[in-house]
Structures are given as structure tokens and as C-alpha cells.
């Protein structure tokens, strides 16, 4: 089953994921795109690249590493759709709670607006 990647957009049309990708150096943006392609195409994605965040409300993370740089892209599932919420450059071992909260808020907003 092929997944479909979709960027989450706020009510006003703002897309945090587009901003994040635009802020990345070209090589890192290329690597993010490559990992997202794996998420779309592979039936079983290695946990090196894609993993559910424990203790969250159905939030997953795409894990990207390029040299010493690490970034994360948060997402959630809606059927075959993988909704990308936002990304950030990881600077510490633990994922910042504020980033997880943001992803959960975006998910809640998406699901509420989808019902309408």
C-alpha cells in the first residue's frame, strides 16, 4: 500500500513544513526529501528513518541525519495519508516537548477541520 505525503496547512493557509524545508541547507533538504520518499514507497520503513513517538497522541517522526546534523519531521496518519506537520533541527538527545505539543495541536486542528 502506497502512502501519500501531505503538508499540513493552518486555517490561514500557512504551511510550517514549507517554511522548514525552505530554511534548510540544500543537501539537508535533499536528504529530507529522500527520507519522505521512503515513507511513501516502502511497506516497512526502517525505524532509523520513521518511528512512532512514545507517549504521544499518534505522532510519528521522520528521522533525518546528514553528517553531524540531525533533523526531525513530525507527522500523523490519516488512512493512507501521512500528514507532515513541521520539522526542526535537533540539538539535544531528547525531543523538545514544545515540538511534540505543536505536532499534537496541528493534528487536532487537522482532524477537527476534516470533519467539517
Secondary structure, DSSP 8 states (H G I E B T S, - for coil): ---EEEE---TTS--HHHHHHHHS-HHHHHHHHHHHHHHHH-SS--TTTEEE-TTSSS-EEEEEEETTEEEEEEEEEETTEEEEEEEEE--SSS--HHHHHHHHHHHHHHHHHHH-
